[in-house]
Amino acid sequence: MNLNFTNIPILTTERLVLRGLSEQDTEPIHQLQSDPVVNAFVGRDNSSTLEKAKAYIVRINNLIQQKECLYWAISSKNDNKFIGSVCLWNFDPENEIVEIGYEMLSEFQGNGFMSEALKAVIEFTFNTMEAKIITAFPSSDNSTSVNLLKKLHFTFENKPYNNKHENIKNITTYVLRSR
């Protein structure tokens, strides 16, 4: 598995640009991390502040430099404003497995943006990183996320893989294998 990255590669789709996080994303990161519905599905508390959002951006960018994750801000091609994020992390180079995670500001949900973004990240994961398996650990209560994974050909597996999540009710495992 190829983990030879130092910066976030910019990925583009028909409507989106997936780019690295910057300080301009502080307010929307705070907004996203303050959303009680999103937080319930990812096991996060609702204690976000602008200072915590700034610290989060610094922490994510440090993890990228340490090759522990890749994190894309999803933004519209029209205005480059943050609408959500996709991350790859929990790398298991020996078994060629990587975990994908994603979240989107509620006002942008239901427009197919996440499906479009995930397709680009999945292609990058298999073709550039040369991973063999992508895992995702949604709550079974999050039917939108589960349906999205199924639409993208992830399949349910009754196996935990390297699941490091806590505080997520009814967590499940979905897997996509390279073809």
C-alpha positions as CSV (number, residue, x, y, z in Angstrom):
1,M,0.0,0.0,0.0
2,N,1.4,3.4,-1.0
3,L,1.4,5.9,1.9
4,N,4.0,8.1,0.2
5,F,2.1,11.4,0.5
6,T,3.2,14.7,2.1
7,N,0.3,16.9,1.1
8,I,-3.3,16.3,0.3
9,P,-3.8,15.7,-3.4
10,I,-6.5,17.9,-4.8
11,L,-9.3,15.7,-6.3
12,T,-12.0,17.2,-8.6
13,T,-15.4,16.0,-9.7
14,E,-18.1,17.5,-11.9
15,R,-19.3,19.8,-9.1
16,L,-16.7,19.6,-6.3
17,V,-13.1,20.2,-5.3
18,L,-11.7,18.0,-2.6
19,R,-8.8,20.0,-1.0
20,G,-6.8,20.2,2.2
21,L,-8.2,22.0,5.2
22,S,-7.3,25.6,5.9
23,E,-8.0,28.3,8.5
24,Q,-10.9,29.5,6.3
25,D,-12.7,26.3,7.2
26,T,-12.8,27.1,10.9
27,E,-16.4,28.4,11.0
28,P,-17.9,25.5,8.9
29,I,-15.9,22.9,10.9
30,H,-17.3,24.4,14.1
31,Q,-20.8,24.3,12.5
32,L,-20.4,20.6,11.5
33,Q,-19.0,19.6,14.9
34,S,-21.9,21.4,16.6
35,D,-24.6,19.5,14.7
36,P,-26.2,17.2,17.2
37,V,-27.5,14.8,14.5
38,V,-24.1,14.4,12.8
39,N,-22.4,14.1,16.2
40,A,-24.8,11.3,17.4
41,F,-23.8,9.2,14.3
42,V,-20.1,9.8,14.8
43,G,-19.9,9.5,18.6
44,R,-18.8,13.1,19.2
45,D,-20.1,15.5,21.9
46,N,-21.6,18.8,21.1
47,S,-19.0,21.0,22.7
48,S,-17.4,22.6,19.6
49,T,-16.2,26.2,19.8
50,L,-14.3,28.2,17.2
51,E,-11.1,27.6,19.2
52,K,-11.7,23.9,19.2
53,A,-12.4,24.0,15.4
54,K,-9.1,25.8,14.8
55,A,-7.2,23.3,17.0
56,Y,-8.9,20.4,15.1
57,I,-7.6,21.8,11.7
58,V,-4.1,22.0,13.2
59,R,-4.4,18.5,14.6
60,I,-5.6,17.1,11.2
61,N,-2.9,18.8,9.3
62,N,-0.3,17.4,11.7
63,L,-1.7,13.9,11.3
64,I,-1.4,14.3,7.5
65,Q,2.3,15.3,7.9
66,Q,2.8,12.2,10.0
67,K,1.2,10.1,7.3
68,E,-1.6,9.0,9.7
69,C,-4.5,10.2,7.7
70,L,-5.7,12.0,4.6
71,Y,-8.5,14.5,5.1
72,W,-10.2,16.4,2.3
73,A,-12.5,19.4,2.7
74,I,-15.3,19.0,0.2
75,S,-16.0,22.3,-1.4
76,S,-18.2,23.5,-4.3
77,K,-16.4,24.4,-7.5
78,N,-18.5,27.5,-7.6
79,D,-17.2,29.2,-4.4
80,N,-14.7,26.9,-2.7
81,K,-16.7,26.9,0.5
82,F,-16.5,23.9,2.8
83,I,-19.6,21.7,2.7
84,G,-18.3,18.5,4.2
85,S,-15.3,16.2,4.6
86,V,-13.9,12.8,3.7
87,C,-11.0,11.2,5.5
88,L,-8.9,8.1,5.1
89,W,-7.2,6.8,8.2
90,N,-6.7,3.8,10.4
91,F,-4.1,2.6,7.8
92,D,-3.2,-1.1,7.9
93,P,-0.4,-1.3,5.3
94,E,0.3,-5.0,6.0
95,N,-3.2,-6.0,5.1
96,E,-3.7,-3.2,2.6
97,I,-6.8,-1.8,4.4
98,V,-7.8,1.8,5.0
99,E,-10.9,3.2,6.7
100,I,-13.0,5.9,5.1
101,G,-15.0,8.4,7.1
102,Y,-17.2,11.3,5.9
103,E,-19.6,14.0,7.1
104,M,-21.5,16.8,5.6
105,L,-23.2,20.0,6.7
106,S,-26.9,19.3,6.9
107,E,-27.9,22.0,4.4
108,F,-25.9,20.2,1.7
109,Q,-27.2,16.7,2.4
110,G,-29.4,15.0,-0.1
111,N,-27.9,16.6,-3.2
112,G,-25.6,13.7,-4.2
113,F,-22.4,15.6,-3.2
114,M,-21.2,12.9,-0.8
115,S,-21.7,10.2,-3.3
116,E,-19.7,12.2,-5.9
117,A,-16.9,13.0,-3.4
118,L,-16.7,9.4,-2.1
119,K,-16.4,8.0,-5.7
120,A,-13.3,10.2,-6.2
121,V,-11.7,9.2,-2.9
122,I,-12.5,5.5,-3.5
123,E,-10.8,5.7,-7.0
124,F,-7.8,7.5,-5.4
125,T,-7.6,4.9,-2.6
126,F,-7.6,1.9,-4.9
127,N,-5.6,3.4,-7.8
128,T,-3.1,5.7,-6.1
129,M,-2.8,4.3,-2.6
130,E,-3.1,0.7,-3.9
131,A,-5.3,-0.4,-1.0
132,K,-7.2,-3.6,-1.4
133,I,-9.9,-3.0,1.2
134,I,-11.8,0.1,2.3
135,T,-13.7,-0.2,5.6
136,A,-16.5,2.0,6.9
137,F,-18.2,1.8,10.3
138,P,-21.5,3.6,10.2
139,S,-24.3,3.3,12.8
140,S,-27.0,1.1,11.5
141,D,-29.3,3.9,12.7
142,N,-27.9,6.2,10.0
143,S,-29.8,4.8,7.1
144,T,-28.7,7.5,4.8
145,S,-25.0,6.6,5.3
146,V,-25.7,2.9,5.1
147,N,-27.7,3.4,1.9
148,L,-24.9,5.5,0.4
149,L,-22.3,2.8,1.2
150,K,-24.6,0.1,-0.4
151,K,-25.0,2.4,-3.5
152,L,-21.2,2.5,-3.8
153,H,-21.1,-1.3,-3.6
154,F,-19.9,-1.6,0.0
155,T,-21.1,-4.8,1.6
156,F,-22.0,-5.6,5.2
157,E,-19.5,-7.9,7.0
158,N,-19.9,-9.3,10.5
159,K,-16.2,-8.7,11.2
160,P,-14.8,-5.7,13.2
161,Y,-11.5,-5.2,11.3
162,N,-9.5,-2.5,13.1
163,N,-12.5,-0.6,14.4
164,K,-11.3,2.1,16.9
165,H,-14.7,3.8,17.3
166,E,-16.3,4.5,20.6
167,N,-19.7,5.9,21.6
168,I,-21.4,5.0,18.3
169,K,-24.6,3.2,18.9
170,N,-25.4,0.1,16.7
171,I,-22.1,0.4,14.8
172,T,-21.8,-1.9,11.8
173,T,-19.0,-2.8,9.3
174,Y,-19.1,-2.2,5.6
175,V,-16.3,-3.2,3.2
176,L,-15.4,-2.4,-0.4
177,R,-12.8,-4.5,-2.0
178,S,-10.7,-3.5,-5.1
179,R,-11.6,-5.4,-8.2
